[in-house]
Amino acid sequence: MTMIPLERLKSNPYRDFELHPYDPEQIEKLKASIDADGFWMSVVARKAGDGYEIAFGHHRIEAAKQLGWTHAPIEVRDLSDWQMARMLASENATQRGSTAAASLDAVAALSQVLAYNLLRWEKWPTDCGNLEQVVAFSHCRSHVMSGEGVGRDCILAASTKGSFTSTQVEGALSTLKESGRMTTIVAEARRLADVELRAEQEAAERALAEAERKEAKARTKREREAAAKETTKAKRKSAKTKKATADTETAETETRKNQPIKYDARCTQLFRLDSHANVFRKVITGETFQAYLPFSEQFDFAKEVIKKATENSPRGHMMTAADIRGECWNMIQNAVGRYKQSLRTAPERPYLLKIRDGINFIRRAAADNQRGVALLLEATRTGEKMDAEQQTLLAQLSATITEGLDVLKPLYERQSLKIVGGKEHE
């Protein structure tokens, strides 16, 4: 145990506070506990730069800060990324497992570290313990490469036994996919793996060039045979690293293609139970709700559904998933002024699919644009200059991007259909 200034503590890099924000009620309970018994429960952290990243205990640290504590006893360990993600998931399951947000945050954390390992290596690294004995690396990697992201079997194998049910994991994975977050997870894993794989590829190409140089200079038969073997070995290594680099790009491309954004993952944090969060997600990602409820309105719509379902529940009656489903349909029928049977669905409004595809294309283009700008700035900082042809081409591309934004401006400034509050506006 080491007394560490709280200002030097950082959160677990795999903790997503947008998906799993602080619970004020839990913090108040911990404040009372710390006041009465002190900071008795250990918090584990690892050294990170000039500070420390905590593996778990975020609520306890926040409670101590609110009480005015400046230092707290922290158990510092040498932890890998794999251990940080597993510890976070384990705490979410044991301390916060009753909430849908805790399950989602845990699955997201495990997905991040698993996606990196699946894209970076050819088999499970030693950091992952005996994972190969539970689930085959090839099975999990094929799932990522096909564009489906990290699969259920892989998450269940990576989490502490009994932490989460198949239903919880499937619901969390569906949320990550339908909200576009799995795409982001795979893209970030690809970026990290790509940096390391390209460095390996460059080293392999240098080794190949050196082997070919030695082979060309070999004089005796023995020297030529030995050099030829080294050249063959270097060629295999170079081809292998090139394929690995190409595979990471394929995985990201396929994931973007297979996972359109149609759900606001923040809605999950509003529901205590996984069953409530899952039924809400399934209803509003269905064809009818996708036709009437804009993505930007989903979070407020979820708040209103919970509020009305609570108000309409008989006294002493615990809100159920059926209550959530029923209130969703009641609200949309009242807002649109039509019965469920007469509501239009997405197939009857095919332009909605074009809008979704168009936005996804622009989203991908925006990400590529950021990468392109970063590369150009990096090149100019090192003293590189564009020739006249490149300058002309860049000017044309800038004009095209600007023109596209000007055309789209009236579209995103237009008032869209409103569901919350029971009023319909075009």
Residue pairs with C-beta under 8 A, 6 or more apart in sequence:
1 42
1 73
1 74
1 75
2 73
2 74
2 75
2 76
3 71
3 72
3 73
3 74
4 45
4 52
4 71
4 72
4 73
4 74
4 76
5 70
5 71
6 61
6 64
6 65
6 69
6 70
6 71
6 72
7 70
8 50
8 51
8 52
9 45
9 51
9 52
9 53
9 54
9 61
9 72
9 74
10 48
10 51
10 52
10 53
10 54
11 17
11 53
11 54
11 58
12 53
12 54
12 55
12 56
12 58
12 84
12 87
12 88
12 109
13 53
13 81
13 84
14 81
14 84
14 85
14 88
14 108
14 109
14 112
14 113
15 58
15 88
15 105
15 109
16 105
16 108
16 109
18 265
18 266
19 101
19 104
19 105
19 108
19 181
19 265
19 266
19 268
19 269
20 92
20 96
20 101
20 102
20 104
20 105
20 269
21 101
21 269
22 58
22 59
22 62
23 59
23 96
23 99
26 59
26 96
27 59
27 62
27 63
27 66
28 63
30 59
30 60
30 63
31 63
31 66
31 67
33 63
34 60
34 63
34 64
34 67
34 69
35 67
39 60
39 64
39 69
39 72
39 73
41 57
41 60
42 57
42 73
42 74
42 75
43 54
43 55
43 56
43 57
43 60
43 61
43 72
43 73
43 74
43 75
44 54
44 55
44 56
44 57
44 74
44 75
44 76
44 77
44 79
44 87
45 52
45 53
45 54
45 55
45 74
45 75
45 76
45 77
46 52
46 53
46 55
46 76
46 77
46 78
46 79
46 84
47 76
47 78
52 74
52 76
53 84
54 61
54 74
55 79
55 83
55 84
55 87
55 88
55 91
56 87
56 88
56 90
56 91
56 95
57 91
61 72
64 72
79 87
80 127
81 113
81 116
81 127
82 113
82 117
82 127
82 128
83 127
84 113
85 109
85 110
85 112
85 113
86 110
86 158
86 159
86 160
88 105
88 106
88 109
89 106
89 107
89 109
89 110
89 158
89 159
89 160
89 163
89 164
90 159
90 160
90 163
92 102
92 103
92 105
92 106
93 102
93 103
93 106
93 159
93 160
93 163
93 164
94 163
95 102
96 102
97 103
97 163
97 164
98 272
98 273
99 271
99 272
99 273
100 171
100 268
100 269
100 271
100 272
100 273
100 274
100 276
100 277
100 278
101 268
101 269
103 164
103 168
103 169
103 171
103 172
103 274
104 172
104 175
104 176
104 265
104 268
104 269
104 277
106 159
106 163
106 164
106 172
107 155
107 164
107 168
107 169
107 172
107 173
107 176
108 172
108 176
108 181
108 185
110 150
110 155
110 158
110 159
111 149
111 150
111 155
111 173
111 176
111 182
111 185
112 185
112 188
112 189
113 158
114 140
114 150
114 154
114 155
114 158
115 144
115 149
115 150
115 185
115 186
115 188
115 189
116 189
116 192
116 193
117 124
117 125
117 127
117 128
118 137
118 140
118 141
118 144
118 150
118 154
118 189
119 144
119 186
119 189
119 190
119 193
119 247
119 248
119 251
120 189
120 192
120 193
120 196
120 197
121 137
122 137
122 244
123 132
123 137
124 131
124 132
124 137
128 158
131 137
131 157
131 158
134 157
135 153
135 154
135 156
135 157
139 151
139 153
139 154
140 150
140 151
140 153
140 154
143 149
143 150
143 151
143 154
144 150
144 151
144 186
144 251
144 255
145 247
145 250
145 251
145 254
146 254
146 258
147 251
147 253
147 254
147 255
147 256
147 257
147 258
147 259
148 177
148 255
148 258
149 173
149 176
149 177
149 182
149 183
149 185
149 186
149 255
149 259
150 173
150 182
150 185
151 173
152 166
152 169
152 170
152 173
155 164
155 169
155 173
156 164
156 166
156 169
159 169
167 274
167 278
168 274
171 274
171 277
171 278
171 281
172 274
173 182
174 278
174 281
175 181
175 263
175 265
175 268
175 277
175 281
176 182
176 185
176 265
177 259
178 259
178 261
178 262
178 263
178 281
178 285
179 261
179 263
179 264
179 265
180 259
180 260
180 261
181 265
182 255
182 259
183 252
183 255
183 256
183 259
186 251
186 252
186 255
187 252
187 255
187 256
187 367
190 248
190 249
190 251
190 252
193 248
194 245
194 248
194 249
197 241
197 244
197 245
197 248
198 245
200 241
200 244
201 238
201 241
201 242
201 244
201 245
204 234
204 237
204 238
204 240
204 241
205 238
207 234
207 237
207 238
208 231
208 234
208 235
208 237
208 238
210 234
211 227
211 230
211 231
211 233
211 234
212 231
212 234
214 227
214 230
215 224
215 227
215 228
215 230
215 231
218 224
218 226
218 227
256 360
256 364
260 356
260 357
260 360
261 295
261 356
261 359
261 360
261 363
262 285
262 290
262 295
262 356
263 281
263 284
263 285
263 295
263 298
264 295
264 298
264 299
266 299
267 277
267 280
267 281
267 298
267 299
267 302
268 277
268 281
270 277
270 299
270 302
270 303
270 306
271 277
271 280
271 302
271 306
271 324
273 321
275 321
276 319
276 320
276 321
276 324
278 321
279 321
279 322
279 324
279 325
280 302
280 305
280 324
280 325
280 328
283 289
283 324
283 325
283 328
283 329
284 290
284 293
284 298
284 301
284 328
287 345
287 346
287 347
288 332
288 340
288 343
288 344
288 345
288 346
289 328
289 332
290 346
290 352
291 343
291 344
291 345
291 346
291 348
291 349
291 352
292 332
292 335
292 336
292 343
292 344
292 417
292 419
293 301
293 332
293 417
293 419
294 416
294 417
294 419
296 416
297 418
297 419
297 420
300 420
301 331
301 419
301 420
304 331
304 420
304 421
305 324
305 327
305 328
305 331
306 319
306 324
308 327
308 330
308 331
309 319
309 323
309 324
309 326
309 327
310 319
312 323
312 327
313 319
313 323
329 340
331 419
331 422
332 343
332 419
333 339
333 340
333 343
334 422
335 418
335 419
335 420
335 421
335 422
335 423
335 424
336 343
336 419
336 424
337 424
346 352
346 353
369 401
376 394
386 394
415 425
415 426
416 425
417 424
417 425
417 426
418 424
418 425
